[in-house]
Amino acid sequence: MRILIVTTVHTPLDARIHHRQLRSLIDAGWDVTYAAPWRATGTSPGAVVAGTEVVDLPRAVGRHRLPALLAARRVVRRLAPGHDLVLLHDPELLLAVPGRIRRRVPVVLDVHEDLAASLPDRRWVPARLRRPVTRAAVALERWAERHVTLLLAEDGYRARFRGEHPVVPNLPWIPTEVPPAASEDRVVQVGRLSTGRGVAELLSLGARLAVAGGPTLHLIGAADTDVEPAVRAAVARGELVWHGYLPNAEALALVEGSVAGLSLLHDLPNYRVSRPTKLVEYLAHGVPAVTTPLPAAVELLTRIPGGLVVPFGDVTAVAEAVLALAHDPAEARRLGAAGRAGVAAVASWDAAAPDFVAALTRAATAHAATDRATTRAVTDRAAARRSRRRPRAPRRPG
């Protein structure tokens, strides 16, 4: 199988795309072409999984998305016919796949999030445009369900669609060895820094931990433009360490040995149906998780007792939870070990990888079968038309 993977929004070393899906496809013997924003994100193609052919694209950021979309359209038109499958990771890239390409090559859209529900946390979308953009997002998803194959990253996304679609959760690999929790004097948060992801609470927490002499707060992830000045000011005051975006492997190296991993998401529609991936990564690396009480997060920590739940917006409760774990490293290690064992048993990519490869194989083979059936039907109709034609009378000479 030959597959073309395309993204203009995500960094090339995105955990789900590169570390999980791409690696699984290479391990399964697929030939992979990966079109992503390499230069725009300062990512070296040498960091990609061996055996991958890379193609550079511009990056879609905020309102500046059209150049990336047009470039992706050119790449898809040129390269898709030489592949058995096209895997898209951004909904807007559906506009980059012309109808004649979809008829020749099967297209799969990996649904990472609830596009319409995520708009309240997209500050680059003007408030006056959010309602029409939300309607457009819903319409795009309905169109996608009719014209391409969908792959869902969450069970909670099923309700948005009329048909049944395969679900391949966004789960981590289980690392072979990790240091025990609380062996490093730090608490970490991995992921984009935004209002909806609790950046105000994180900044307040950093200040409290600094005053209390607790573990240092490390933030790992890009910051939205509206919150970046406040993050930089906290760094200047010595209240926290901000690493900016780091590739997944580097981010998880900082997670290992930490006192706790934080997920302080707000109660927003997009987060209510999504299991925070970083929670599972914290647990997989033997680090206790501290999370707000989103339904999927509570369900996860009920099944895998490797962390603590704190109320929305309650910085005091977060600080108390972190300091309690820092002062009782034995308890931190116990929670970390329980979390790691639980993820290994029920929530790891090691088990999900075969399902992912199987879902793409089915999409490719089903399209090939449909294409053969269509070709036969066209041939049969042409033959029937020929058989119904009356033979012409021979022309008289002269």
Secondary structure as the mmCIF struct_conf table of DSSP 4:
data_model
#
loop_
_struct_conf.conf_type_id
_struct_conf.id
_struct_conf.beg_label_comp_id
_struct_conf.beg_label_asym_id
_struct_conf.beg_label_seq_id
_struct_conf.end_label_comp_id
_struct_conf.end_label_asym_id
_struct_conf.end_label_seq_id
STRN STRN1 ARG A 2 VAL A 6
BEND BEND1 THR A 8 HIS A 10
TURN_TY1_P TURN_TY1_P1 PRO A 12 LEU A 13
HELX_RH_PI_P HELX_RH_PI_P1 ALA A 15 LEU A 22
HELX_RH_AL_P HELX_RH_AL_P1 ARG A 23 ASP A 27
TURN_TY1_P TURN_TY1_P2 ALA A 28 GLY A 29
STRN STRN2 ASP A 31 ALA A 36
TURN_TY1_P TURN_TY1_P3 TRP A 38 TRP A 38
HELX_RH_3T_P HELX_RH_3T_P1 ARG A 39 THR A 41
TURN_TY1_P TURN_TY1_P4 GLY A 42 GLY A 42
HELX_RH_3T_P HELX_RH_3T_P2 PRO A 45 ALA A 47
BEND BEND2 VAL A 48 VAL A 48
HELX_LH_PP_P HELX_LH_PP_P1 VAL A 49 VAL A 49
TURN_TY1_P TURN_TY1_P5 ALA A 50 GLY A 51
STRN STRN3 THR A 52 ASP A 56
STRN STRN4 VAL A 61 VAL A 61
TURN_TY1_P TURN_TY1_P6 GLY A 62 ARG A 63
STRN STRN5 HIS A 64 HIS A 64
HELX_RH_AL_P HELX_RH_AL_P2 LEU A 66 LEU A 79
HELX_RH_3T_P HELX_RH_3T_P3 ALA A 80 GLY A 82
BEND BEND3 HIS A 83 ASP A 84
STRN STRN6 LEU A 85 LEU A 88
BEND BEND4 ASP A 90 ASP A 90
HELX_RH_3T_P HELX_RH_3T_P4 PRO A 91 ALA A 96
BEND BEND5 VAL A 97 VAL A 97
HELX_RH_AL_P HELX_RH_AL_P3 GLY A 99 ARG A 104
BEND BEND6 VAL A 105 VAL A 105
STRN STRN7 VAL A 107 VAL A 111
BEND BEND7 GLU A 113 GLU A 113
TURN_TY1_P TURN_TY1_P7 LEU A 115 SER A 118
HELX_RH_3T_P HELX_RH_3T_P5 LEU A 119 ASP A 121
TURN_TY1_P TURN_TY1_P8 ARG A 123 TRP A 124
BEND BEND8 VAL A 125 VAL A 125
HELX_RH_3T_P HELX_RH_3T_P6 ALA A 127 LEU A 129
HELX_RH_AL_P HELX_RH_AL_P4 ARG A 130 HIS A 147
BEND BEND9 VAL A 148 VAL A 148
STRN STRN8 THR A 149 LEU A 152
BEND BEND10 ALA A 153 ALA A 153
HELX_RH_3T_P HELX_RH_3T_P7 ASP A 155 ARG A 160
BEND BEND11 PHE A 161 GLY A 163
STRN STRN9 VAL A 167 VAL A 167
BEND BEND12 THR A 176 THR A 176
HELX_LH_PP_P HELX_LH_PP_P2 PRO A 179 PRO A 180
TURN_TY1_P TURN_TY1_P9 ALA A 181 ALA A 182
BEND BEND13 SER A 183 ASP A 185
STRN STRN10 ARG A 186 VAL A 190
BEND BEND14 GLY A 191 GLY A 191
STRN STRN11 LEU A 193 LEU A 193
TURN_TY1_P TURN_TY1_P10 THR A 195 GLY A 198
HELX_RH_AL_P HELX_RH_AL_P5 VAL A 199 ALA A 212
TURN_TY1_P TURN_TY1_P11 GLY A 213 GLY A 213
HELX_LH_PP_P HELX_LH_PP_P3 PRO A 215 PRO A 215
STRN STRN12 THR A 216 ILE A 220
BEND BEND15 GLY A 221 GLY A 221
STRN STRN13 ALA A 223 ALA A 223
TURN_TY1_P TURN_TY1_P12 THR A 225 VAL A 227
HELX_RH_AL_P HELX_RH_AL_P6 GLU A 228 ALA A 236
TURN_TY1_P TURN_TY1_P13 ARG A 237 GLY A 238
BEND BEND16 GLU A 239 GLU A 239
STRN STRN14 VAL A 241 GLY A 244
BEND BEND17 TYR A 245 TYR A 245
HELX_RH_AL_P HELX_RH_AL_P7 ASN A 248 VAL A 255
TURN_TY1_P TURN_TY1_P14 GLU A 256 GLY A 257
BEND BEND18 VAL A 259 VAL A 259
STRN STRN15 ALA A 260 SER A 263
BEND BEND19 ASP A 267 ASP A 267
HELX_RH_AL_P HELX_RH_AL_P8 PRO A 269 ARG A 272
TURN_TY1_P TURN_TY1_P15 VAL A 273 VAL A 273
BEND BEND20 SER A 274 SER A 274
HELX_RH_AL_P HELX_RH_AL_P9 THR A 277 ALA A 284
TURN_TY1_P TURN_TY1_P16 HIS A 285 GLY A 286
STRN STRN16 ALA A 289 THR A 291
HELX_RH_AL_P HELX_RH_AL_P10 PRO A 295 ARG A 303
BEND BEND21 ILE A 304 ILE A 304
STRN STRN17 GLY A 307 VAL A 309
TURN_TY1_P TURN_TY1_P17 PHE A 312 GLY A 313
HELX_RH_AL_P HELX_RH_AL_P11 VAL A 315 HIS A 327
HELX_RH_AL_P HELX_RH_AL_P12 PRO A 329 VAL A 346
BEND BEND22 ALA A 347 ALA A 347
HELX_RH_AL_P HELX_RH_AL_P13 TRP A 349 ARG A 388
BEND BEND23 ARG A 389 ARG A 389
HELX_LH_PP_P HELX_LH_PP_P4 ARG A 390 PRO A 397
#
